[in-house]
Amino acid sequence: SILIRSVDEVQAFVQLAMIQPFEVFVESDRRQVSGKNFMGMFSLDFHQPVQVRVDCDEDNFCRFRQEATRLFAS
């Protein structure tokens, strides 16, 4: 899960998701959207952490997680 706090962070996350060769999904409450869809991301509730789910193998997951962690490090 990640906490997205600004429009810039949404944009950075979408840019990261778009370069992935696999699907990236973001969930908040019971709503799920593509992490590659900028407008869809704004339909989520960012007052609390959102869940990120990816559809890929372990190597791609580790690379994506490392990049996302760098993006959202405080």
N, C-alpha and C positions, 0 to 999 in steps of 0.2 A: 504494500500500500504506500501511497505517497500523499503528501499534503501540497496542493497547488494553491498559491497565495496571490497570484497576480495574472493579468492578461499576458505579460511577458513570459511567465512560466508556462501558461497554456500554449503559447506560440512555440516556445522551445521544445515542449514535450511533443507537440504535433510534428514539428520538423524532425525530431529524432524518430518518431514512429514511422513517418513517411519514407525514410530511407531503409527501413527494415524489409527484408524479403519475405516476411511472414505477417500474419494478422496480429494486431495489437488492439485489445479491447479495454475499455475503462468502465468501471461500474461504480455507481453511487446509489444507495438505497436499492431499488429494484430496477433501475434503469441501466442499460448497457449501450454504449456507443463505440464506434470505431475510434481508436486513438489517432487515426489519420484524418479525421473529419473535424476541422477547426470549429465550424458552427455547431456540430453535434456535441462537442465538448462543453459548450456553454449551456447545454440543457441539463448539465449535472449540478449537484449541490456541492460546492467547494468549501462549505463551512466545516467540513470534517474530512479526514483522509478518504481518498478514493482507492478502489482496488484495481490493479492492473493485471490483466491476464494476456498471455501471449501463446500463440500456437506455433511452436517451433521445437527444435531439438535442444539438448542440454548445452551444447557449445554456443549456439546463437543466444540462448537465454542468458548465459553467463555474460556474454559481451553486452547485450542489451541492458542487463541489470547494472553492470559496471558504468555504462554511459549514463543511465538514468540516475544512479546514485551520485555521480559527479554533478549532474544538473541540479539536483535537489539537496545538495549538501548545504547546511546552514552556514 
